[in-house]
Amino acid sequence: MMAHGFPNMFFTGFTQAGANASNSKTFIDQGFHIGYVASQALLRGAAVVEPTKQAQDAYIAHLRSVAVDNSTYINECTPSYFNNEGDTTKKRHIFGEPWGEGYYAFEAMLEKWRAAGDLAGLELTREPASVPAE
């Protein structure tokens, strides 16, 4: 829900996260998580929060390891946007895929992370990076 190099930016939706049939449930849960991260950062005196490069790389590695192989389905679909117009030589990009273990496993992972209370994998800084004036 965050990316290294984009401080204080949170992503919502189904990519790299749990996909649920209820958009309301998805966004309520993601909003709760974002609120937790933001409030914890403020309580700790931080103005900026972003994931470390190492945490981001570990998250992507896990995302790849649990990705669902839906190649049979994709190969048998009518050519469309969802299967690269039937071009099976192009692979779908992992960054556009949902959490392969399912919605509730994704939520359980976030709940466990929050319960630890240490904001593992996040860098907190007190001052935002300055941008040189032009």
Helices and strands as residue ranges (DSSP letters): H 23-43, E 48-51, H 53-65, H 71-76, G 81-86, G 94-96, H 103-116, E 122-125
